[in-house]
Amino acid sequence: MKIAPREADRFVQKPDPKAVAILVYGPDAGLVRERIATMTKTVVDDASDPFRITDLTDGDLKGDPARLADEAASIAMLGGRRVVRVRSAADGTAKIFESFLSDPAGDALVLVEAGELGPRSTLRTLFESAANAAAIACYADDQNQLENVIRSRLAAEGLVPEAAALDYLLHNLGSDRGVTQNELEKLILYAGPGKPGEKREVTLADARASVGDNAGSSLDEVIDAAMSGDLDALDTAFARAKAADTNAIAILNALSRHIMQMHLAAARVESGSDMEGALRGFRPPLHFSRKPSVQRQMRLWNRRRLDRALALALEAEGQCKSTGQPDVSICGQTLFRIAQGARSARR
């Protein structure tokens, strides 16, 4: 079934029980991840529960096509329904999902995450047409949607933006839901929550002080250095990020999104696209100044190696949320492990 954009938010809050597998795709990687997380919580309260949540990539499924059905049919050790999340899915896995949907195993909810898929995509067409599946598209917020996101997130903390502050935020956010949410978290920390029963006004000065007009550019520096294997540049960029109090999980989120975008670009190259065409598929679009760096990264990383890098980033994010260890240390170790992997590819 195809979920209309106006119904998407309502659907993810309470997925149709007939849908045993749900595809969430589109150029807004942050919104894709947000909706996957929301639907995960409708089944499992603890998103880090290893007994009730399994993470797979399309590489895992191609290597072992029966694994999807095996994981969906598995019974959690301590009971309860399970979630099977499949990341970086592409058309190459369509037949695997077609086989699964024709005879679903178990009662797990299968959540499938993908990048931009065109109208002729076999994976998208399969999920839109199957009676026991659903497909949800995720595109960048328009002005009305973005305003709702800003107002509702601030209101949850007892904050309301003045007109000038709202206008500033509307002009400097919105390319990616994940970046938008991270920047709003910074604004909330800077402004401080409102008192119970009162609404504290967020001023233009507050917005300018905490949300830069190049939101995410410092993250790009860290990520490009790591994925290029430039240890000196990574050391400098990561030190700057720490000095700016950039959240470690925000860095890891941005790293995961970038790896998934590279994975999709690598798939386009394998399908016959030239490098320039593959890079045009990045969402949000790459700034011209980043293209040479990302082209170098594409030469260092194949899809198998990208799967491993994504697994490292996701594992680190889980550790930040569950182990109690210093987030910055976990993030830094992961970035430098990935940078070492890129350096080894040069040899």
C-alpha positions, 0 to 999 in steps of 0.5 A: 500500500502507498501511504499518502504524504498527508497520512504519513505522520499518522501512519507511523504513530500507529502502523496498519497491523496488516503491514508486516513490512514497511519501506521508508525511503526518500532524499531526507535521510533524517526524516527516514531515520526519524520515522523508522525510530517512531515505528520501532517504538510502537513495538519495542520500548527500548530501541537498544534491546538486542533480543527484540531488535535486529539490524541488517543491511542489504549486503547481509540479505544478498549474502544470505537471502533466507536470513530475512525470514529467519530473523522475522520468525525468531522468538525473543528470548524474554518474549515480546514482538520483535523488529527487524530493521534493514538499512541501505536497501536497494532494488537488488533486494526486491526479489528477497522481499517479494519472496518474504511478502508472499509467505511472511514468517513470524510476527516481527515488524520488518522496517526497511530503510532506503534512499531516493527511489524513483517511480520505476524502482522495483523495491518501491513498486513492490511495497506500494502494490503489496496488500501486506506491506507499505511504502512511505516517502520522505522528502524535505520539509516545505515551509508549512511542515518546517514551521510545524516541526519548529513550533512543536519541538520548542513548545514541548520545552515551554518555548515560543519563537518570536516572529524574527526568530522563526523567520531566521530558523525557516531560512536556515533549517529544513534541508534534512529533518535530522539536522533540523532536530539537532539544531533545535536541540542546540537552540533549546539548550542555549535558550533554556526551557520555559518555566512550568505553565509559562512560555519563554520567548526565543529571540532572534539573538538566541536563534543566531547564537545557536543555529549557524547559517551553515548548519552542519558544515562543521559535521561535514569537515569531520566526516569528510576527514574520516572517510578520506583517511586524513588523520591530521584533518580529522584531529583538527576538525574533531577538536573544533567540533568538541570545542563547539560542544557538537553532540557526539550522537549528532556526529554519528548520525551525520556519519551514518547518513553520509555512509548510506548516501555513499552506499546508494551512490556506489550502487548507481555506479555499479548500475552504469552511472558515471561518478558525476551522475552518482553524486547528483543523487545525494540528498541534500545535494552536495555543496560544490566545495565537497564534491572533490573530497566525496569523489576521493572517498568513493574511490576508497570505499566499495559497498562491502567496506561501507557496510562495515563502516555503517555497522561501526557507526551504528554500534557506536551510536548504540553504545553512546545511548546505553553503556554510560561511557563518555560519548565523545570518546566512543565517537572519536574512537569510531571516527579514527577507526574509519579513517584508518580503514580509508588509509588502508584502502590507499595501499 
